[in-house]
């Protein structure tokens, strides 16, 4: 299965729905811009590195309480019947397989209030999430990219153990993320430089969903001190 998309279509602002004219992507929990909460929207950036000018802009307004994402954009989109079944049984959303590679361009605004717990960037889910768990990539307050698998029997941070590059705020970055469950392989790169390489990340459940659900913080009750943004330009996902 493969997804290659420029993130170039307007985002609906209600429901759990397909993004029109997208290649099987959907959006949920999005709000109308400026409606008193966080949101995501189609925007333009002539400096976008891969498929300008269209980008997705996730907006974190000043005063936002941590623990949520402005919106969640996910692949693969699932028919409503399967969504209902998932909610009832926590069953599989689809099957991306044992091995996933995803690459995308991402830019955090400068300055950026990371709060006490950092700001997540993207998620990979397994076995319906509630059954098989998830892993996510996050920009922590140390300014570096980390990955946390939240799998049965494995809730341990995987830190950047090869290079620990400090993310430059206000600049576009190429993120690559690879995991093969059968071998335990987990790797991620920032701008072509390998950051982390681990061999102990396993799960009995295949991958079944990728999400841009860039959640700010955790559950300490912190509030945004300023209005911040995450921008994304183009995504490629391969799996088997």
Order of alpha helices (4+ residues) and beta strands (2+ residues): beta-beta-beta-beta-beta-beta-alpha-beta-beta-beta-beta-beta-beta-beta-beta-beta-beta
